[in-house]
Amino acid sequence: MRQAEGDLDGLVRQRIRALRVARGLSLEELAARTRFSQSSLSRIENGQRRLALDQLVVLARALDTTLDQLVETASDDVIINPTVEGAHGQLRWTMKGEPGMSVVRQRLTGPPPDNPARMRAHPGQEWLVVLSGVAVLLLGDRRYRVEANQAAQFPTMLPHAIGTAGRPCEILGIFDRDARRGHQQRNGRTRAGDDTSGG
């Protein structure tokens, strides 16, 4: 298998596990939804069993997502630097999006989780603008440092988490409808404006 295919295979397996955890499903519950055995699902998540297209279709349906979102790849242009406009030096970030987005101001006080199982995945697009300090964005197996006045845009189907690089930082989190819904489903335990974020 070529390197790019191997990377996508690993990413899809991360998403399957992250979505299962985000939905609050045990392996037993996902097995009941898919009619796969628990051991098969465990081997799929751990990379010990080959993934077939028909399995991905069943898993996507059981995890309340689509096949396209399950295999979506990240854009290389995650970090967005501002442009300065006008006599007063206004900062502008060019972001692609759609109407109906929500904005939440957050103060982050701790680093992102070191346990990949705590990273979250859900449909949608998310943006963050760092107002002060330095944020760390974990996106799949990549780690991004986002400094004050920088922004990041990423598909939330990638397992992700956000924290600080040391000192507390303040960010604006911007969510499209699907990402907001993913946060609302998860936020029975954690509100979107809490001190640390799983994204």
LINVEN-V646690 format. One record per residue. N is the residue number from 1. RES is the residue in one letter. BURIAL is + if it has 16 or more other ideal C-beta (glycine too) atoms within 10 Angstrom, else -. Layout:
# LINVEN-V646690
n->{N | N}
res->{RES | RES}
burial->{BURIAL | BURIAL}
This chain:
# LINVEN-V646690
n->{1 | 2 | 3 | 4 | 5 | 6 | 7 | 8 | 9 | 10 | 11 | 12 | 13 | 14 | 15 | 16 | 17 | 18 | 19 | 20 | 21 | 22 | 23 | 24 | 25 | 26 | 27 | 28 | 29 | 30 | 31 | 32 | 33 | 34 | 35 | 36 | 37 | 38 | 39 | 40 | 41 | 42 | 43 | 44 | 45 | 46 | 47 | 48 | 49 | 50 | 51 | 52 | 53 | 54 | 55 | 56 | 57 | 58 | 59 | 60 | 61 | 62 | 63 | 64 | 65 | 66 | 67 | 68 | 69 | 70 | 71 | 72 | 73 | 74 | 75 | 76 | 77 | 78 | 79 | 80 | 81 | 82 | 83 | 84 | 85 | 86 | 87 | 88 | 89 | 90 | 91 | 92 | 93 | 94 | 95 | 96 | 97 | 98 | 99 | 100 | 101 | 102 | 103 | 104 | 105 | 106 | 107 | 108 | 109 | 110 | 111 | 112 | 113 | 114 | 115 | 116 | 117 | 118 | 119 | 120 | 121 | 122 | 123 | 124 | 125 | 126 | 127 | 128 | 129 | 130 | 131 | 132 | 133 | 134 | 135 | 136 | 137 | 138 | 139 | 140 | 141 | 142 | 143 | 144 | 145 | 146 | 147 | 148 | 149 | 150 | 151 | 152 | 153 | 154 | 155 | 156 | 157 | 158 | 159 | 160 | 161 | 162 | 163 | 164 | 165 | 166 | 167 | 168 | 169 | 170 | 171 | 172 | 173 | 174 | 175 | 176 | 177 | 178 | 179 | 180 | 181 | 182 | 183 | 184 | 185 | 186 | 187 | 188 | 189 | 190 | 191 | 192 | 193 | 194 | 195 | 196 | 197 | 198 | 199}
res->{M | R | Q | A | E | G | D | L | D | G | L | V | R | Q | R | I | R | A | L | R | V | A | R | G | L | S | L | E | E | L | A | A | R | T | R | F | S | Q | S | S | L | S | R | I | E | N | G | Q | R | R | L | A | L | D | Q | L | V | V | L | A | R | A | L | D | T | T | L | D | Q | L | V | E | T | A | S | D | D | V | I | I | N | P | T | V | E | G | A | H | G | Q | L | R | W | T | M | K | G | E | P | G | M | S | V | V | R | Q | R | L | T | G | P | P | P | D | N | P | A | R | M | R | A | H | P | G | Q | E | W | L | V | V | L | S | G | V | A | V | L | L | L | G | D | R | R | Y | R | V | E | A | N | Q | A | A | Q | F | P | T | M | L | P | H | A | I | G | T | A | G | R | P | C | E | I | L | G | I | F | D | R | D | A | R | R | G | H | Q | Q | R | N | G | R | T | R | A | G | D | D | T | S | G | G}
burial->{- | - | - | - | - | - | - | + | - | - | + | + | + | + | + | + | + | + | + | + | + | + | + | - | + | - | + | - | - | + | + | - | + | + | - | + | - | - | - | - | + | - | - | + | + | - | - | - | + | - | + | - | - | - | + | + | - | - | + | + | - | + | + | - | + | - | - | - | + | + | + | + | - | - | - | - | - | + | - | + | - | - | - | - | - | - | - | - | - | - | - | - | + | - | - | - | - | - | - | - | + | - | - | + | - | + | + | + | - | - | - | + | - | - | - | - | - | - | + | + | + | + | + | + | + | + | + | + | + | + | - | - | + | + | + | + | + | + | + | + | - | - | - | - | - | + | - | - | - | + | + | + | + | + | + | + | + | + | + | + | + | + | + | + | - | - | - | - | + | + | + | - | + | + | + | + | - | + | + | + | - | + | + | - | - | + | - | - | - | - | - | + | - | - | - | + | + | + | +}
